[in-house]
Every structure is written in C-alpha cells, then in structure tokens.
C-alpha cells in the first residue's frame, strides 16, 4: 500500500523548508541512513509532518494492490477490465494547476466488463448500493449508457451518472476496510474529511491490478499536516506551479519540497515537468434557464471570453452535458444548421444512445443521456463575453403532492478543445485524469482548456426547474371525472341510436330498395 499527500500552491507561492517539522520514524532514530530505498520497504514506522498554515489545494492518493483488498472486492473487480468512479461536488471550487480536469457535478461511473456476460450481471449495482447506499441501477446493460469505442480505443464501454449519492455509507465502509483498527483515529478523521472533498476518484484497471483512491480539497487556507501509517509508504509534497525557461508549451512545471515519512530527516527540493492535456483557460462561465421555462426549457451559457487560449493551434469551444432522465436533448432538432446558428451553436458532436423522445421518466431504466456540443463564439479580434443557448425537453414525471416537482440539472463542463502539434505525446503524469467521458470523444493529441464554472446567483453548480405534474391530492377527482365523462359520452351515443331506431325502426335498407326496384320494373 502506498500513499501520496500533496499540498499545491499557486505560482509564486513558497514555503520555508525549515518550517516543516518531521517527527517519528527514522528521522528520530540514531544511525538512520539517508537516501535508503524505501520503494520496496513496506515496513515503515509511523511518522508525522507538520508545518504552518498555507493557502493551497490538497490531493490525497492511496494506491492499494488488488491482493490487499477484501475477498469480496477482489471478486467484484475480477469481473471488470476497468472501473472508474468520479464524484464532483456541486459546490463551486477553484481548480489550480495541475488539478484542472473538470466534470459536471455528480456521481460518474465508467466501466468496461472483463466479459460481455458481466454486463448483464447485477453484481456491480449491488456492490455500488452497498458502498454508496442509493445508486439507482439494476445492471450495466439496462441502466448504463453505451459509449462509442470505434473512434478512440481509450474510452470505457459503459457510462453511468447520478446527480447525488449519500457518502455516509462509503465513509463508514472506508473506516471499516482501510483503517487498521477502531483506535486509528487519524485514519478515521481523514475518512470523515472525504465528505468535504471537491472531487473523489476511485480507479481500477486489470493491467495495473491496483485500486487508486484520490480525493482533492479546494484551494483554501489549511495547515500542512500528514501522518504515515504502518505498512504504508507515505510521500508528502508541498509543491507549486512553476515556469522555467526550458519547459515546452504543452508541458507544466512543478517545484517544491518532497518528503518520505519514516525515512527522510528533512524535505528535499525538487522540480519536474510533464505534458498535460488539461489546462486553465483563465476564464469562467455560468448557466441558467431562460424564464419562463415551460416544458421545453432553454439553458443559457454565459461565457466571459471568446478568445482562444492559444494562437498556435486550432481551438473550438465545447460543452459536455450529463442530463438526468428527467430531461433530454433532441438530436433531430440539433441537426438543423440554421437553428444552431441562431443559438450560437456549431453542431452536436455526440449524444448517447438510445434516447426515447416520448417515454415518461418513470418508465426509463437508463440513467439519462450525455451530449457534447460544439459552441460558436463571435468572430471578433478582442475578447468579449458571449452567450449560447441549448434547447432541452422535459419528460412527463410521476404525480406528486401539490402538483409540482423540482428537478435538478447540473452545470456542464465547458472547455476549449485544441489540437497539439504533430508528434506531441501525452504520457501519463502524476496528476492526470483519464476516462472523463468527453476525453474519449477526441483524439489523443487534444488539449482541454477549462472554463471555471461560477454561478451567477446561488452558490451551487445545479440549476433547479419547477415542473407541473399531476397533483396526487386531486388525482381521485381526475380519475372520477374521467370515468364520468366516458360514461356520459357512452350514454349520449346510446340515446342517439335509440332515437333513430324509435323513428324508423330496424330495416334492411339495401334489401328493401332492391325489392322496390323489382316491382317498378314489372310495372
């Protein structure tokens, strides 16, 4: 088991190395040898690192080999070729370099089964409900959306999304399975802090045979503190983004201090650079529904800048949506070029299938749909604010008391997609995120420059719509009134038929006419 704790500051920030104090482990043992190789030494003593309060983001990553997991999780992961869970908080947060990859807020899952038969098994959904408490799926084939794998092979096979999950069961599960004992208060308190995380990622693939659990907290004031655990290699970094002259345009540079708890007596200075597909566009956007919303609401995106982030590559702005099953986009409507141009849209680049345009929400088994729209910014030399409008449609919803139901629609992820130079390669870096849904829809040389979502009013990355539905308090009147109307209509028809019969009686008109014609002919 390995652990990495990283405090990341902005460019220009720094911390004095002497303010970092290490206690315990080899740092306090006589005769400790500096520079010893601890990569394979898992018998690490407990140690602490303490420092001053700094303005920084924090990322914790725990890497667990599959044979260190409980047998039930080993059996479950044995049915998966890859499994990626991404949770993003609905509270706005400031992302800093290099933690820049973004997704719409909510619970995302990307899954590729080891065998096709595993896609029909309910085992994954049962495990998700056990760990997270309220994941609403039956099995991947029925509840998940299928992702295209014919364009780029790095995409997962299935996608699932849910607006919100209860993290209490997961936190208790983590305490029970990851903390060595009930007396391990440090581990328990860190598990409790997961409820405050901006993002939480759990990734597994059959190639590495390891599970990576990564949590990040937003850029804010926090104390530098880290504690190692027995049998765990713990590396702590206090880093900041840098910009030395030798860094390539597609690279990010990081410098700062690194410490291996239980081994190092003092932090060591470091600097390294790596290629990154996720960058900061240094702009922001907000999203809101136009009033009145009606049953066909329009989501307006307000973007602060129309200028591409770089002039050395072809760039186009995109918005990636994960829409719950209560609302959907019509791909036929989004194929009309004139209509798209009137909304500052270029085209629909992807929409998950199938999307039933007529089915009510309560009969839909799939979670909803995802779509990728290319936006059309104004053509001006100077950067300026602009808007784009996305037409959506509500499904018929279940009856509710009061006659109205609130539905929640998450903010999209908005970014510039720019093509890097020919020959540019993007190997995995220490902070890279893959399998985000939209990255598999672009080529491997695409760089994503992200807009920061900033709500105009509420402090939430969720838009709420009040939808009229059947009022359960009046449902009896509706059913009774419908029955009465049908009965009165039937009675009116019977009354009319009876009136006709009472005047002329029952006669076989064709036979009577034929007999009259025959008599007239004889005359």
Beta strands, then each sheet from edge to edge (+ up, - down):
strand 1: 2-9
strand 2: 21-24
strand 3: 47-65
strand 4: 80-88
strand 5: 106-113
strand 6: 145-146
strand 7: 158-162
strand 8: 199-205
strand 9: 210-227
strand 10: 233-242
strand 11: 251-260
strand 12: 268-275
strand 13: 278-289
strand 14: 298-303
strand 15: 315-324
strand 16: 327-328
strand 17: 345-351
strand 18: 368-375
strand 19: 386-391
strand 20: 393-394
strand 21: 404-410
strand 22: 413-419
strand 23: 446-453
strand 24: 462-468
sheet 1: 2+ 3- 1+ 10+ 11- 12+
sheet 2: 2+ 3- 9+ 8- 4+ 5- 7+ 6-
sheet 3: 17+ 18- 15+ 22- 23+ 13+ 14- 19+
sheet 4: 16+ 20-
sheet 5: 21+ 24-
end
